[in-house]
Amino acid sequence: MAMKIYTKTGDLGQTSLIGGTKVPKSHIRIDTYGTVDELNAHIGMVYDLTTDMPSREMIKEIQDRLFTIGSSLACDPDKDSHMKIPDLKESDIVLLEKEIDRMNELLPVMKFFVLPGGHQAVSATHIARCVCRRAERCCVNMQEQQIFVEPLVIKYLNRLSDYLFVLSRYLGHLLQVPENPWRPRL
């Protein structure tokens, strides 16, 4: 028999963190890991719209790291969950930086702000970037409220949004889509 997807335990607006602590579904911790989950879904769309194999491989790595981040955020830091939760590492950030540098070597120097668009892959990557920035802001909000969030999570999300911006330009370059400069009305 297949496992049921519904438990009915959240019908009254409560959910459990890893460790068993019940919190309202509106809790900032739930909102934050929900935003990371949303980001992962958008990055899945970027994967589906990307044909460049090195980028696809990197996107799969990123999706794995986002599950790691989601697991970290879903834990009650004050309770032992008795579960082995994967760790984010500084080397994960270094990998993003190396990929940013690799792609930037092939791109023209940016001389203007770029408007999102030109191809579905480019637009989807910009949407993922924006959701990534929101996830980062949620984590910073938790930190400001003295709710524990692993500092490496904030650093990773910050670098990931930079990666996604460069990836949007890189995909446009590979697709031979001209960048759309923002020309402010003066």
SENUTI-436426 format. One line per field, with one value per residue (C-alpha): z, x, y; residue number from 1; residue in three letters. Coordinates in Angstrom, 2 decimals, padded with zeros to 5 digits. Layout:
BEGIN
up	Z, ...
east	X, ...
north	Y, ...
num	NUM, ...
residu	ALA, ...
END
This chain:
BEGIN
up	000.00, -000.86, 001.88, 002.28, 001.42, 003.78, 007.56, 008.60, 011.42, 009.89, 009.43, 012.40, 011.15, 013.12, 011.93, 013.56, 013.21, 013.05, 016.74, 017.37, 018.36, 017.15, 015.62, 013.66, 009.89, 009.82, 011.91, 010.29, 010.31, 008.27, 005.92, 005.45, 004.58, 002.44, 000.50, 000.06, -001.23, -003.66, -004.79, -005.42, -007.57, -009.65, -010.02, -011.24, -013.99, -014.85, -015.10, -017.46, -019.69, -019.78, -022.38, -021.30, -019.53, -017.12, -016.01, -015.59, -013.43, -011.27, -010.92, -009.60, -007.01, -006.02, -005.64, -003.30, -001.23, -001.05, 000.43, 002.94, 003.80, 004.06, 006.47, 008.58, 008.71, 009.53, 012.69, 016.16, 017.18, 020.86, 020.48, 019.42, 016.44, 016.60, 012.82, 010.77, 008.98, 006.09, 006.56, 004.34, 003.87, 002.99, -000.08, -001.37, -001.47, -003.09, -005.82, -006.57, -006.74, -009.14, -011.39, -011.31, -012.31, -015.05, -016.63, -016.24, -018.26, -021.28, -020.82, -021.92, -019.16, -017.86, -018.67, -017.79, -015.66, -017.43, -017.72, -017.25, -020.38, -023.90, -023.46, -021.10, -019.60, -018.90, -017.39, -015.25, -013.90, -012.95, -011.14, -009.23, -008.36, -006.93, -004.85, -003.66, -002.44, -000.61, 001.06, 002.12, 003.56, 005.48, 007.00, 007.95, 009.51, 011.59, 012.68, 013.62, 015.75, 017.53, 015.92, 015.10, 011.48, 010.46, 009.26, 006.36, 005.07, 004.68, 003.00, 000.60, -000.39, -000.95, -003.26, -004.94, -005.97, -007.50, -009.30, -010.64, -011.98, -013.81, -014.97, -016.53, -018.50, -019.38, -020.66, -022.73, -024.14, -025.06, -026.63, -028.48, -026.89, -026.68, -023.22, -022.74, -021.11, -018.72, -020.13, -017.36, -018.34, -017.51
east	000.00, 001.28, 002.01, -000.71, 000.41, -002.06, -001.85, -004.59, -002.30, -001.98, -005.68, -005.77, -002.87, -000.07, 002.94, 005.91, 009.55, 012.13, 012.48, 008.74, 008.09, 004.65, 004.51, 001.88, 002.20, 002.62, 005.84, 008.80, 010.79, 008.05, 007.78, 011.55, 011.93, 008.79, 010.50, 013.58, 011.27, 009.70, 013.20, 014.06, 010.93, 011.89, 015.42, 013.88, 012.20, 015.57, 017.01, 014.21, 014.79, 018.60, 020.39, 023.98, 025.21, 027.71, 024.95, 022.48, 024.99, 025.56, 021.82, 021.39, 024.11, 022.32, 019.00, 020.70, 022.14, 018.70, 017.29, 020.15, 019.22, 015.54, 016.41, 018.49, 015.71, 013.08, 014.92, 014.17, 017.65, 016.78, 015.93, 017.90, 016.08, 017.94, 018.24, 021.37, 020.86, 023.27, 025.59, 026.24, 029.97, 032.13, 033.24, 029.64, 030.04, 033.47, 031.92, 029.35, 032.11, 034.17, 031.14, 030.42, 034.04, 033.96, 030.81, 031.95, 035.10, 032.87, 030.56, 030.99, 031.60, 028.29, 027.89, 024.19, 021.46, 019.82, 016.06, 014.96, 013.69, 014.56, 014.12, 012.19, 015.42, 016.71, 013.41, 013.03, 016.55, 015.74, 012.60, 014.69, 017.17, 014.37, 012.98, 016.52, 016.86, 013.53, 014.76, 017.89, 015.80, 013.67, 016.83, 018.15, 014.77, 015.04, 018.54, 017.36, 014.61, 017.21, 015.78, 018.69, 019.69, 023.03, 025.16, 026.47, 022.88, 022.68, 026.07, 025.13, 021.84, 023.62, 026.16, 023.47, 021.56, 024.78, 025.24, 021.69, 022.20, 025.36, 023.68, 020.86, 023.41, 025.37, 022.31, 021.36, 024.89, 024.70, 021.27, 022.55, 019.82, 020.82, 020.72, 017.99, 019.53, 017.48, 017.25, 015.86, 013.44, 015.04
north	000.00, 003.48, 005.98, 008.60, 012.11, 013.75, 013.42, 015.87, 017.05, 020.52, 021.15, 023.54, 025.69, 024.03, 022.05, 020.35, 021.22, 018.45, 017.71, 017.74, 021.36, 022.52, 025.99, 027.92, 027.57, 031.35, 031.13, 032.87, 029.62, 027.91, 030.90, 030.84, 027.19, 027.45, 030.23, 028.03, 025.28, 027.78, 028.77, 025.12, 024.74, 027.80, 026.45, 023.20, 025.22, 026.81, 023.29, 022.24, 025.28, 024.90, 022.79, 023.60, 020.45, 022.10, 024.49, 021.62, 019.71, 022.79, 023.37, 019.81, 020.51, 023.70, 021.87, 019.41, 022.27, 023.89, 020.69, 020.82, 024.42, 023.51, 020.68, 023.03, 025.62, 022.98, 021.90, 023.16, 024.36, 023.83, 020.12, 017.09, 015.63, 012.29, 012.64, 013.15, 016.46, 017.23, 020.18, 023.14, 023.73, 026.71, 024.69, 024.95, 028.73, 028.45, 026.27, 028.99, 031.60, 029.47, 029.02, 032.77, 033.47, 030.81, 032.24, 035.85, 035.12, 034.48, 037.46, 041.05, 043.57, 044.90, 048.60, 048.97, 047.49, 044.56, 044.14, 040.53, 038.82, 037.80, 034.05, 031.78, 030.41, 033.92, 035.08, 031.95, 032.44, 036.04, 034.86, 032.31, 035.10, 037.25, 034.37, 033.65, 037.25, 036.89, 033.67, 035.52, 038.38, 035.87, 034.35, 037.78, 038.58, 035.40, 036.40, 039.90, 038.35, 036.18, 033.04, 030.76, 030.41, 028.98, 031.97, 029.87, 029.62, 033.40, 033.52, 030.70, 032.34, 035.64, 034.02, 031.93, 035.05, 036.40, 033.08, 033.20, 036.72, 035.68, 032.46, 034.52, 036.51, 033.39, 031.53, 034.59, 034.61, 030.91, 031.43, 034.52, 036.64, 040.31, 041.85, 044.38, 047.48, 049.55, 053.05, 055.24, 057.95, 061.29
num	1, 2, 3, 4, 5, 6, 7, 8, 9, 10, 11, 12, 13, 14, 15, 16, 17, 18, 19, 20, 21, 22, 23, 24, 25, 26, 27, 28, 29, 30, 31, 32, 33, 34, 35, 36, 37, 38, 39, 40, 41, 42, 43, 44, 45, 46, 47, 48, 49, 50, 51, 52, 53, 54, 55, 56, 57, 58, 59, 60, 61, 62, 63, 64, 65, 66, 67, 68, 69, 70, 71, 72, 73, 74, 75, 76, 77, 78, 79, 80, 81, 82, 83, 84, 85, 86, 87, 88, 89, 90, 91, 92, 93, 94, 95, 96, 97, 98, 99, 100, 101, 102, 103, 104, 105, 106, 107, 108, 109, 110, 111, 112, 113, 114, 115, 116, 117, 118, 119, 120, 121, 122, 123, 124, 125, 126, 127, 128, 129, 130, 131, 132, 133, 134, 135, 136, 137, 138, 139, 140, 141, 142, 143, 144, 145, 146, 147, 148, 149, 150, 151, 152, 153, 154, 155, 156, 157, 158, 159, 160, 161, 162, 163, 164, 165, 166, 167, 168, 169, 170, 171, 172, 173, 174, 175, 176, 177, 178, 179, 180, 181, 182, 183, 184, 185, 186
residu	MET, ALA, MET, LYS, ILE, TYR, THR, LYS, THR, GLY, ASP, LEU, GLY, GLN, THR, SER, LEU, ILE, GLY, GLY, THR, LYS, VAL, PRO, LYS, SER, HIS, ILE, ARG, ILE, ASP, THR, TYR, GLY, THR, VAL, ASP, GLU, LEU, ASN, ALA, HIS, ILE, GLY, MET, VAL, TYR, ASP, LEU, THR, THR, ASP, MET, PRO, SER, ARG, GLU, MET, ILE, LYS, GLU, ILE, GLN, ASP, ARG, LEU, PHE, THR, ILE, GLY, SER, SER, LEU, ALA, CYS, ASP, PRO, ASP, LYS, ASP, SER, HIS, MET, LYS, ILE, PRO, ASP, LEU, LYS, GLU, SER, ASP, ILE, VAL, LEU, LEU, GLU, LYS, GLU, ILE, ASP, ARG, MET, ASN, GLU, LEU, LEU, PRO, VAL, MET, LYS, PHE, PHE, VAL, LEU, PRO, GLY, GLY, HIS, GLN, ALA, VAL, SER, ALA, THR, HIS, ILE, ALA, ARG, CYS, VAL, CYS, ARG, ARG, ALA, GLU, ARG, CYS, CYS, VAL, ASN, MET, GLN, GLU, GLN, GLN, ILE, PHE, VAL, GLU, PRO, LEU, VAL, ILE, LYS, TYR, LEU, ASN, ARG, LEU, SER, ASP, TYR, LEU, PHE, VAL, LEU, SER, ARG, TYR, LEU, GLY, HIS, LEU, LEU, GLN, VAL, PRO, GLU, ASN, PRO, TRP, ARG, PRO, ARG, LEU
END
